[in-house]
Amino acid sequence: MESPAELCLDLVMDLLLSPEEAFPVAARLAYSPDDPYAVHVSFHVDSEQPIGWFFARDLLAQGLLRPTGLGDVRIWPAVVDGRRMVTLMLCSPEGDAFLQAPAVLVAPWVRQTLRAVPPGGPAERDRVDRALDALFAGTGRPDPAF
């Protein structure tokens, strides 16, 4: 069975440097039905390789509506100059980054991923089954450490 193609959205996000200053950053959101729980975002800054992050698709979907997330990735809606935006806070040992993107671009893309692989749909269940099979391969039972 052939899996659907990866869904990508190229956009410019604002890297928030201060409340008054932002720097535009080329970004790409990517979703693969082969990894139905995850969204990958890559930022194309002045470096040879893009900087990338993976986080839960559900986190992005929920973050369009209300503040969500703990730890390294937090997402929330915002209104800036009358425009609906989605804000991402990405935390790493090197520091935190706050980025904003127009919700009018991100929301339809998220809907497209949800149509491609509905939450809890067969592709998600198949991936979990394959992961469990790989985890328990050869033993026929879970690892006693669980």
N, C-alpha and C positions, 0 to 999 in steps of 0.2 A: 504494500500500500504506500503510495507516494504522499509525503507530507506537504502541506501548503508552504508556500514560499515565505521567507522572512519579510516582515513588515518594517519599513524604515521611514523615519521622518527627519529630514534635514531642516534645521532652523538656526536662528541666532538667538542665544540666550544672553541676558545681561548678568555679568559677574559683578555683584554689588561690593564695591570697595569701601563705601561709606554711605550714610543716608543720602548724601548729595551727589555721589559719584558712582558711575557704573561703566563697565568696560564690555563691549560686545564680544561674544565668543561663539564661533561656529560650533555647532553641536549636532549629534545624530542620536536619535532614539531608535533602538532596534529591538524587535521582538521575533523570536523564533518559536513556532509551534513545537519544535523538538525539545524546547526547554520552556514549557508553558507557564511556569510560575515566575519567570524572571524577565526583567527589562534591562537592557544594556544601554548606558548612555556614554558616549565618547565625546570629548572636548578637543577641538583642534586649536591648540595654542602654539606659541613659537617653540615647538620642539619637534624632533624627528618623528616620534610616535605620539598618537593621540593618547590622552589620559582617559581611562575608562573606569566605570563603576557598574556593578550589577546590583539590582535590588528587586524586591517583589513587585510584580505587576499590580497586585492588590493595593500596595502602598501608594502607588501613583494614582490609581483610580480613586481611592479614598481621599488622597491629598488634594484632589481637585475640588472636593466638597467641604472638607474639614481638616484641622490639624491632625496629623497622624505620624507615627514612627517614634522609635526610641533608638538611642545609640548612634550609629554612624550615619544614618539617613533619616531625615525628617522632612516632611512635605506638608505644605499648607496653602490654602487659597489666599489671595490678596487682591486688593483693588489699588491700582496706581494710575493717577491722572484719569480716573473714570474707566480704565480698562481692567478687565478681569485677568489676573495673572496667577500662575502657580509658582511657588517658591520652593526650592530645594536647598536644604542645608546638608552638606556633605562634610563629615568629620574624619580626619586622619591624624596620625602622629605629627605630620608636618604642619597641620593647621586646619582651620575650617574654611569652607567656601560656601557662600550664599549666591544662588543663581535664580533668575526669574525668567519665565517664558510665558508668552501669551496663551491663556487657557483656550482661546478660540482655535489655536492650532493643536494643542496637546489633547484636548478632550475628544475631538473626532478620531484622532489616531488611537487613543485608548479604546474607544468604542469599536474601532476596526479590529483591534486585537481580541476583544471580548467576543466579537462575532466569529472570528477565525477559530478561537478555542474558548468556548464558554467556561466560566469557572466551574470546577468540579466535573467537567465533561470527560469523555472517553480518553482524550489525549493526556489529560492530567492524570487520570487513573492508571493508564498504561505506563506512564513514566514512573509513577510510584511503584507499580508492580515490578517493572524492570529493575528499579533501584533495590527493592527488597530482595528480588531474586539474586542480584549480584552480591548483596550483603550476606545472604545466607547460602551462597553457592558452595556446594561440597559438604555442608554440615547437616543440612536438613532441619536445623533448628537455630534459633537466635544465639548470638554470642552470649556466654554466661555473664559477661560484664554488664549487660543491660539490666 
